Structure formats: C-alpha cells, structure tokens
Amino acid sequence: MAANWYGYDFMVGDIIRHSGITTDPDRREREHKARWPGGRLVVVRRGMTEAQARQWEASKKKTITPKR
C-alpha cells in the first residue's frame, strides 16, 4: 500500500482558500494559482495512503472560497 498522498491547504496571505489531498503537490499548486494568483500550497500532512488521505479530507472543515 503506497503512502504517497498529501493533505494540503492553499493559502492566500494568511487565509486558507482551499484544503484538499493530492499525490502531486506541485501540480495542484499550479492549478490553484490559476484561480488565486499569489497563493501558495502548504503541505500539512504527508505519507498517507489514499484511504487515510480521504478520511483526513472528509474530516476537514470545508473552506472553499466561492467563485466571483
């Protein structure tokens, strides 16, 4: 069982705009920067299996900023 999943927060300034999981933090950062230029991805959990990552994601309070 590969433990190559990451939990992350995408921050703009000190505000979390999105939280999620990925196996490729660099790609996800590029994707989120298209919506929130100037933001940064902060890895908050690493070394999780997919099941652990999905459980972590489900436990997070959803903080997605609506599109304008």
ABEGO torsion letter per residue (X at the ends): XBBABBBBBBBBEABBABBBBBABAAAAAAAAAAABBGBBBBBABBGBBAAAAAAAAAABBBABBBBX
